[in-house]
């Protein structure tokens, strides 16, 4: 299980310090929630912030574009230092074109699905994808409660990926906590995004250890 802490729950005034703390705690990935105030009601940060932080961090930058027509900005985020770029199926008319563009720009390609979006939207793209993100809350804000049917969605997606021989990872974002980590990993999740449940309970190295233990099925509480 890869844990990708969401910077949405970090201290925006000291992002470089937060990234350094994540590295020091043993994290390998970090999740950037890019919001435009149109596709989702919130606004966060853009490519210039990621570019500035890229110079300060060796973490794998997992960049989640919650924006309209994300294909327009793929090149900009790739140049800013995104290692993986994830676009929403609901936000892009020509999804295959955008996935191909991400790969052409040198980043790993991922597609996110909102809770109500069926899995068949990405069925034919699975061989081209490095990851599929199952949203387990409606995107736009941190601190929301996990939507229970998301676990079954992960399980069905895992079967689809195995059936077509894809190497795509499954990521889950929204309401992920120690309490549901084991269930999600058993269902097939490879990468878990956690915001408030991770940053809200320091120290970070101990929190990472607890998530890893929960993934193994150990009783760690919530």
SULSULHU-V959468 format. One record per pair of residues at least 4 apart in sequence whose ideal C-beta (glycine too) atoms are under 7 Angstrom apart, sorted by the first residue. I is the first residue (numbers start at 1). J is the second residue. D is the distance in whole Angstrom. If there is no record, write none. Layout:
# SULSULHU-V959468
i=I j=J d=D
i=I j=J d=D
This chain:
# SULSULHU-V959468
i=1 j=185 d=5
i=1 j=190 d=7
i=1 j=192 d=6
i=1 j=212 d=7
i=1 j=215 d=4
i=2 j=28 d=7
i=2 j=29 d=6
i=2 j=190 d=6
i=2 j=191 d=4
i=3 j=27 d=7
i=3 j=192 d=6
i=3 j=194 d=7
i=3 j=208 d=6
i=3 j=211 d=5
i=4 j=29 d=4
i=4 j=30 d=6
i=4 j=31 d=4
i=4 j=62 d=5
i=4 j=191 d=6
i=4 j=192 d=7
i=4 j=193 d=5
i=5 j=22 d=6
i=5 j=27 d=6
i=5 j=30 d=6
i=5 j=31 d=6
i=5 j=194 d=6
i=5 j=198 d=5
i=5 j=199 d=7
i=6 j=31 d=4
i=6 j=33 d=6
i=6 j=142 d=7
i=6 j=193 d=5
i=6 j=194 d=7
i=6 j=195 d=4
i=7 j=15 d=7
i=7 j=18 d=7
i=7 j=30 d=6
i=7 j=31 d=7
i=7 j=32 d=6
i=8 j=33 d=4
i=8 j=44 d=7
i=8 j=142 d=5
i=8 j=195 d=5
i=9 j=142 d=5
i=9 j=195 d=4
i=9 j=196 d=5
i=9 j=199 d=4
i=9 j=200 d=7
i=10 j=15 d=7
i=10 j=18 d=4
i=10 j=199 d=6
i=11 j=18 d=6
i=14 j=18 d=6
i=15 j=19 d=6
i=15 j=53 d=6
i=16 j=20 d=6
i=16 j=53 d=6
i=16 j=56 d=4
i=17 j=21 d=6
i=18 j=22 d=7
i=19 j=23 d=7
i=19 j=30 d=6
i=19 j=53 d=6
i=19 j=56 d=6
i=19 j=57 d=4
i=19 j=59 d=6
i=20 j=24 d=6
i=21 j=25 d=6
i=21 j=204 d=6
i=22 j=27 d=4
i=22 j=30 d=6
i=22 j=59 d=6
i=22 j=204 d=6
i=23 j=27 d=7
i=23 j=57 d=7
i=23 j=58 d=6
i=23 j=59 d=6
i=25 j=204 d=4
i=25 j=205 d=4
i=25 j=208 d=6
i=26 j=205 d=6
i=26 j=208 d=6
i=27 j=59 d=7
i=27 j=208 d=6
i=28 j=59 d=7
i=28 j=60 d=6
i=29 j=59 d=6
i=29 j=60 d=5
i=29 j=62 d=5
i=30 j=59 d=5
i=30 j=61 d=6
i=30 j=62 d=7
i=31 j=62 d=5
i=31 j=64 d=6
i=31 j=193 d=5
i=32 j=50 d=6
i=32 j=61 d=6
i=32 j=62 d=7
i=32 j=63 d=5
i=32 j=64 d=6
i=33 j=44 d=6
i=33 j=64 d=5
i=33 j=66 d=6
i=34 j=44 d=6
i=34 j=45 d=7
i=34 j=46 d=6
i=34 j=63 d=6
i=34 j=64 d=6
i=34 j=65 d=5
i=34 j=66 d=6
i=34 j=67 d=6
i=35 j=40 d=5
i=35 j=42 d=5
i=35 j=43 d=6
i=35 j=44 d=5
i=35 j=66 d=5
i=35 j=140 d=7
i=36 j=43 d=7
i=36 j=67 d=4
i=36 j=68 d=6
i=37 j=41 d=7
i=37 j=42 d=7
i=37 j=43 d=4
i=38 j=68 d=5
i=39 j=66 d=5
i=39 j=67 d=5
i=39 j=68 d=5
i=39 j=88 d=7
i=39 j=91 d=5
i=40 j=66 d=5
i=40 j=139 d=5
i=40 j=140 d=4
i=41 j=140 d=5
i=42 j=140 d=5
i=42 j=141 d=6
i=45 j=49 d=4
i=47 j=51 d=6
i=47 j=73 d=7
i=47 j=76 d=5
i=47 j=77 d=5
i=47 j=80 d=4
i=48 j=52 d=6
i=49 j=53 d=6
i=50 j=54 d=6
i=50 j=61 d=7
i=50 j=63 d=7
i=50 j=77 d=7
i=50 j=80 d=4
i=50 j=81 d=6
i=50 j=82 d=7
i=51 j=80 d=4
i=51 j=81 d=6
i=53 j=57 d=6
i=54 j=61 d=7
i=54 j=80 d=6
i=54 j=81 d=3
i=60 j=83 d=5
i=61 j=81 d=6
i=61 j=82 d=5
i=61 j=83 d=5
i=62 j=83 d=7
i=62 j=84 d=5
i=63 j=77 d=6
i=63 j=82 d=4
i=63 j=84 d=6
i=63 j=85 d=5
i=63 j=86 d=7
i=64 j=86 d=5
i=64 j=112 d=6
i=64 j=133 d=7
i=65 j=70 d=4
i=65 j=73 d=7
i=65 j=77 d=7
i=65 j=85 d=7
i=65 j=86 d=6
i=65 j=87 d=5
i=66 j=88 d=6
i=66 j=139 d=5
i=67 j=73 d=7
i=67 j=91 d=7
i=68 j=91 d=5
i=69 j=91 d=7
i=69 j=92 d=7
i=70 j=74 d=7
i=70 j=87 d=4
i=70 j=91 d=6
i=70 j=92 d=6
i=70 j=98 d=6
i=71 j=92 d=6
i=71 j=97 d=7
i=71 j=98 d=4
i=71 j=101 d=6
i=73 j=77 d=6
i=74 j=78 d=6
i=74 j=85 d=6
i=74 j=98 d=6
i=74 j=101 d=5
i=74 j=102 d=5
i=74 j=105 d=6
i=75 j=79 d=6
i=75 j=105 d=6
i=76 j=80 d=6
i=77 j=82 d=5
i=77 j=85 d=6
i=78 j=82 d=6
i=78 j=85 d=7
i=78 j=105 d=4
i=78 j=106 d=6
i=78 j=107 d=5
i=82 j=107 d=5
i=83 j=107 d=6
i=83 j=108 d=6
i=84 j=107 d=6
i=84 j=108 d=4
i=84 j=110 d=6
i=84 j=130 d=7
i=84 j=131 d=7
i=85 j=102 d=5
i=85 j=107 d=5
i=85 j=109 d=7
i=85 j=110 d=7
i=86 j=110 d=4
i=86 j=111 d=7
i=86 j=112 d=5
i=86 j=131 d=7
i=86 j=133 d=5
i=87 j=91 d=7
i=87 j=92 d=6
i=87 j=98 d=6
i=87 j=111 d=6
i=87 j=112 d=7
i=88 j=92 d=7
i=88 j=112 d=5
i=88 j=114 d=7
i=89 j=95 d=6
i=89 j=111 d=5
i=89 j=112 d=7
i=89 j=113 d=6
i=89 j=117 d=6
i=89 j=121 d=5
i=89 j=122 d=6
i=90 j=114 d=6
i=90 j=117 d=6
i=92 j=98 d=5
i=94 j=98 d=6
i=95 j=99 d=6
i=95 j=111 d=7
i=95 j=125 d=7
i=96 j=100 d=6
i=96 j=125 d=6
i=97 j=101 d=6
i=98 j=102 d=7
i=99 j=103 d=7
i=99 j=109 d=5
i=99 j=111 d=7
i=99 j=125 d=6
i=99 j=128 d=5
i=99 j=129 d=7
i=100 j=104 d=6
i=101 j=105 d=6
i=102 j=107 d=5
i=102 j=109 d=4
i=103 j=109 d=5
i=108 j=130 d=4
i=108 j=131 d=7
i=109 j=128 d=7
i=109 j=129 d=6
i=109 j=130 d=6
i=110 j=129 d=6
i=110 j=130 d=6
i=110 j=131 d=4
i=110 j=132 d=7
i=110 j=133 d=6
i=111 j=122 d=5
i=111 j=125 d=7
i=111 j=129 d=6
i=111 j=132 d=6
i=112 j=133 d=4
i=112 j=135 d=6
i=113 j=117 d=4
i=113 j=121 d=7
i=113 j=122 d=7
i=113 j=132 d=7
i=113 j=133 d=7
i=113 j=134 d=6
i=113 j=135 d=6
i=114 j=135 d=5
i=114 j=138 d=7
i=114 j=139 d=7
i=115 j=135 d=6
i=115 j=136 d=7
i=115 j=138 d=6
i=115 j=147 d=5
i=115 j=150 d=7
i=117 j=121 d=6
i=119 j=123 d=7
i=119 j=153 d=7
i=119 j=156 d=6
i=119 j=157 d=5
i=119 j=160 d=6
i=122 j=126 d=6
i=122 j=129 d=7
i=122 j=132 d=6
i=123 j=160 d=6
i=125 j=129 d=6
i=126 j=160 d=7
i=126 j=161 d=6
i=126 j=164 d=5
i=126 j=166 d=4
i=126 j=168 d=6
i=127 j=164 d=6
i=127 j=166 d=5
i=129 j=166 d=7
i=129 j=168 d=4
i=130 j=168 d=6
i=130 j=169 d=7
i=131 j=168 d=6
i=131 j=169 d=4
i=131 j=171 d=5
i=131 j=191 d=7
i=132 j=157 d=6
i=132 j=168 d=6
i=132 j=170 d=6
i=133 j=171 d=4
i=133 j=173 d=6
i=134 j=150 d=6
i=134 j=153 d=6
i=134 j=154 d=6
i=134 j=157 d=7
i=134 j=170 d=7
i=134 j=171 d=7
i=134 j=172 d=5
i=135 j=139 d=6
i=135 j=173 d=6
i=135 j=174 d=6
i=136 j=146 d=5
i=136 j=147 d=5
i=136 j=150 d=4
i=136 j=172 d=5
i=136 j=173 d=7
i=136 j=174 d=4
i=136 j=175 d=6
i=137 j=144 d=4
i=137 j=146 d=7
i=137 j=147 d=6
i=137 j=174 d=3
i=137 j=175 d=5
i=142 j=195 d=5
i=142 j=196 d=6
i=143 j=196 d=5
i=144 j=174 d=6
i=144 j=175 d=6
i=145 j=175 d=5
i=146 j=150 d=7
i=146 j=174 d=6
i=146 j=175 d=3
i=146 j=176 d=7
i=146 j=180 d=6
i=149 j=153 d=6
i=150 j=154 d=6
i=150 j=172 d=7
i=151 j=155 d=7
i=151 j=183 d=6
i=151 j=184 d=6
i=151 j=187 d=5
i=152 j=156 d=6
i=153 j=157 d=6
i=154 j=158 d=6
i=154 j=170 d=6
i=154 j=172 d=6
i=154 j=184 d=6
i=154 j=187 d=4
i=154 j=188 d=5
i=154 j=189 d=5
i=155 j=159 d=7
i=155 j=187 d=4
i=155 j=188 d=6
i=156 j=160 d=7
i=157 j=161 d=6
i=157 j=170 d=6
i=157 j=188 d=7
i=158 j=162 d=6
i=158 j=170 d=6
i=158 j=187 d=7
i=158 j=188 d=3
i=159 j=163 d=6
i=160 j=164 d=7
i=161 j=166 d=5
i=161 j=168 d=5
i=169 j=190 d=4
i=169 j=191 d=6
i=170 j=188 d=5
i=170 j=189 d=5
i=170 j=190 d=5
i=171 j=190 d=7
i=171 j=191 d=4
i=171 j=193 d=6
i=172 j=176 d=6
i=172 j=184 d=5
i=172 j=189 d=5
i=172 j=192 d=6
i=172 j=193 d=7
i=173 j=193 d=4
i=176 j=180 d=7
i=176 j=181 d=7
i=176 j=192 d=5
i=176 j=193 d=6
i=176 j=194 d=5
i=176 j=197 d=6
i=177 j=197 d=4
i=177 j=222 d=6
i=178 j=210 d=6
i=178 j=211 d=7
i=178 j=214 d=5
i=178 j=220 d=5
i=178 j=221 d=6
i=178 j=222 d=5
i=179 j=222 d=4
i=180 j=184 d=6
i=181 j=185 d=6
i=181 j=192 d=6
i=181 j=211 d=6
i=181 j=214 d=4
i=181 j=215 d=5
i=182 j=186 d=6
i=182 j=214 d=5
i=182 j=215 d=6
i=182 j=217 d=5
i=183 j=187 d=6
i=184 j=189 d=4
i=184 j=192 d=6
i=185 j=189 d=6
i=185 j=215 d=5
i=194 j=198 d=4
i=194 j=211 d=7
i=195 j=199 d=6
i=196 j=200 d=5
i=198 j=207 d=6
i=201 j=207 d=5
i=202 j=207 d=7
i=203 j=207 d=7
i=204 j=208 d=6
i=205 j=209 d=7
i=206 j=210 d=6
i=207 j=211 d=7
i=208 j=212 d=6
i=209 j=213 d=6
i=210 j=214 d=6
i=210 j=220 d=5
i=211 j=215 d=6
i=212 j=216 d=7
i=213 j=218 d=4
i=213 j=220 d=5
i=214 j=218 d=7
i=214 j=220 d=5
